[in-house]
Amino acid sequence: MPFAYYQRLTRAQQRVYRQSDEVTVIPLPGARDLRPLVDSLADLLMREDRLAAQAMADRLLAGITASLGVPPLRAQVLAVRPSRHWGELHGLYTPGEHGRPSRVTVWMRTAQRRQVVKFRTFLRTLLHELCHHLDYELLRLPDSFHTEGFYKRESSLLRQLLGEGLAGEVSRDA
C-alpha cells in the first residue's frame, strides 16, 4: 500500500515508486567481514569521538559500496542535529557532482538535549542515507522515494551488518 504522497506524484514518478517498493532486500556479500567496523563505530560513538567516528563511518561505507560494486561515497559526521519547527534532521544524502563523490551526512547528538544518539539509531540513519545512494547507483532508479520497499531495504542492511539474519524476506533481482 503506497504512502499518502503517492497520489501527488506524476505517473512517471508513481512508476518509479512502484519499482522501488518491489525491492525489499539488498543482499550484502561479506556483511560478516564488515561487523568489526560496525563494532568500532559503536565504540567511537560511545566515546563521543566525532572525527574518529566519521573516519570509521567512511570505512564502513567504503566496504559496503565496494561489496556491492557501486561508486563510493563519503561520510560526514557532524555534532548537533539541526532543528526547526518541522523537527530534527537526522541525516542527509547529497549526490556527487562536478567530480566530487556523493556524501552521507549524519549528526551524532540530538538537537534538544545534545546527547549522543543511540548507536542503532545512528547506524540506521547512516544506512538510510546510503539507501538513497543505492537507489540511484545499484537499482538505477531515476528518483529515490521513501517507500515500504525502501525501509525494508534499510532494515535488511541493518540486520545483515548486526548479524540478525534475513528470515522471511524476499528479494527481487535488481
C-alpha positions as CSV (number, residue, x, y, z in Angstrom):
1,M,0.0,0.0,0.0
2,P,1.6,3.3,-1.1
3,F,2.2,6.1,1.3
4,A,-0.2,9.1,1.1
5,Y,2.0,11.3,-1.0
6,Y,1.9,8.7,-3.8
7,Q,-1.2,10.3,-5.2
8,R,0.6,13.6,-5.7
9,L,3.3,12.1,-7.8
10,T,3.3,12.2,-11.6
11,R,2.6,8.9,-13.5
12,A,6.3,8.5,-14.2
13,Q,7.2,9.1,-10.5
14,Q,4.5,6.6,-9.5
15,R,6.1,4.0,-11.8
16,V,9.5,4.6,-10.1
17,Y,7.8,4.4,-6.7
18,R,6.3,1.0,-7.5
19,Q,9.7,-0.2,-8.8
20,S,11.3,0.9,-5.5
21,D,8.6,-0.7,-3.5
22,E,9.2,-4.1,-5.2
23,V,12.8,-4.4,-3.9
24,T,12.8,-5.3,-0.3
25,V,16.3,-6.7,0.3
26,I,19.8,-5.8,-0.7
27,P,22.0,-8.8,-0.2
28,L,25.3,-7.7,1.2
29,P,28.2,-10.0,0.3
30,G,30.7,-10.1,3.1
31,A,28.5,-8.4,5.7
32,R,30.1,-10.6,8.4
33,D,33.5,-9.1,7.4
34,L,32.2,-5.6,8.0
35,R,31.0,-6.3,11.6
36,P,34.3,-5.3,13.2
37,L,33.9,-1.9,11.6
38,V,30.3,-1.7,12.9
39,D,31.6,-2.6,16.4
40,S,34.4,0.0,16.2
41,L,31.9,2.7,15.1
42,A,29.7,1.9,18.1
43,D,32.7,2.2,20.4
44,L,33.8,5.5,18.9
45,L,30.3,7.0,19.1
46,M,30.0,5.9,22.7
47,R,33.4,7.7,23.3
48,E,32.0,10.7,21.6
49,D,34.9,10.9,19.2
50,R,33.3,12.6,16.2
51,L,36.3,12.7,13.9
52,A,37.2,9.0,14.5
53,A,33.5,8.1,14.1
54,Q,33.5,9.9,10.8
55,A,36.6,8.0,9.6
56,M,35.1,4.7,10.7
57,A,31.7,5.5,9.0
58,D,33.8,6.3,5.9
59,R,35.5,2.9,6.1
60,L,32.1,1.1,6.6
61,L,30.5,2.9,3.7
62,A,33.6,2.1,1.5
63,G,33.3,-1.6,2.5
64,I,29.6,-1.7,1.7
65,T,29.9,0.2,-1.6
66,A,32.9,-1.9,-2.7
67,S,31.0,-5.1,-1.8
68,L,28.0,-4.0,-3.9
69,G,30.1,-2.7,-6.8
70,V,28.8,0.8,-6.7
71,P,30.6,4.1,-6.7
72,P,31.9,5.1,-3.3
73,L,30.5,7.9,-1.1
74,R,31.9,9.8,1.8
75,A,30.6,10.1,5.4
76,Q,30.4,13.4,7.2
77,V,29.6,13.2,10.9
78,L,28.6,16.5,12.5
79,A,27.9,17.3,16.1
80,V,24.4,18.5,16.9
81,R,21.3,17.8,14.7
82,P,19.8,20.9,13.1
83,S,16.2,21.5,14.1
84,R,13.5,23.9,13.2
85,H,9.7,24.0,13.5
86,W,9.5,20.8,11.4
87,G,11.7,18.7,13.8
88,E,15.3,17.5,13.8
89,L,17.3,16.5,10.7
90,H,18.9,13.1,11.3
91,G,20.7,12.6,8.0
92,L,21.2,13.9,4.5
93,Y,22.2,12.3,1.2
94,T,24.0,14.6,-1.2
95,P,24.6,13.2,-4.7
96,G,28.1,13.8,-6.1
97,E,28.6,16.4,-8.8
98,H,31.5,18.1,-10.6
99,G,33.7,15.1,-9.9
100,R,33.0,15.1,-6.2
101,P,31.8,11.9,-4.6
102,S,28.3,11.5,-3.1
103,R,28.1,12.2,0.6
104,V,26.1,11.0,3.6
105,T,25.8,13.4,6.4
106,V,24.7,12.3,9.9
107,W,24.6,14.0,13.2
108,M,25.8,12.4,16.4
109,R,23.9,14.5,19.0
110,T,20.2,15.2,19.5
111,A,19.1,18.8,19.0
112,Q,17.3,19.4,22.3
113,R,19.4,17.6,24.9
114,R,22.6,17.4,22.8
115,Q,23.0,13.8,23.9
116,V,24.9,11.3,21.8
117,V,22.3,9.3,19.8
118,K,21.9,5.6,20.4
119,F,24.2,3.6,18.2
120,R,21.4,1.6,16.5
121,T,19.7,4.9,15.6
122,F,23.0,6.3,14.3
123,L,23.7,3.2,12.2
124,R,20.1,3.1,10.8
125,T,20.4,6.8,9.8
126,L,23.7,6.1,8.1
127,L,22.2,3.2,6.2
128,H,19.0,5.1,5.4
129,E,21.1,7.8,3.6
130,L,23.2,5.0,1.9
131,C,20.0,3.5,0.6
132,H,19.3,6.7,-1.3
133,H,22.7,6.3,-3.0
134,L,21.9,2.6,-3.7
135,D,18.6,3.6,-5.3
136,Y,20.5,5.6,-7.9
137,E,23.7,3.6,-8.3
138,L,22.6,0.0,-7.7
139,L,18.9,-0.1,-8.6
140,R,19.4,2.6,-11.2
141,L,16.2,4.3,-10.2
142,P,15.8,7.9,-11.5
143,D,14.5,9.0,-8.1
144,S,14.7,7.8,-4.5
145,F,11.4,7.7,-2.7
146,H,10.6,6.7,0.8
147,T,8.5,3.6,0.1
148,E,7.8,0.5,2.1
149,G,10.4,-1.3,0.0
150,F,13.0,1.4,0.8
151,Y,12.5,1.0,4.5
152,K,12.7,-2.8,4.1
153,R,16.0,-2.5,2.2
154,E,17.3,-0.2,5.0
155,S,16.3,-2.8,7.6
156,S,17.8,-5.7,5.6
157,L,21.2,-4.0,5.6
158,L,21.0,-3.2,9.3
159,R,20.2,-6.8,10.1
160,Q,23.0,-8.2,7.9
161,L,25.5,-5.8,9.5
162,L,24.4,-6.6,13.0
163,G,24.2,-10.4,12.3
164,E,20.5,-10.6,12.8
165,G,19.7,-12.6,9.6
166,L,17.1,-12.0,6.9
167,A,14.4,-14.6,7.8
168,G,11.2,-14.1,6.0
169,E,12.3,-11.5,3.5
170,V,12.2,-11.9,-0.3
171,S,14.5,-10.1,-2.7
172,R,14.0,-9.2,-6.3
173,D,16.8,-9.1,-8.8
174,A,17.7,-5.5,-9.5
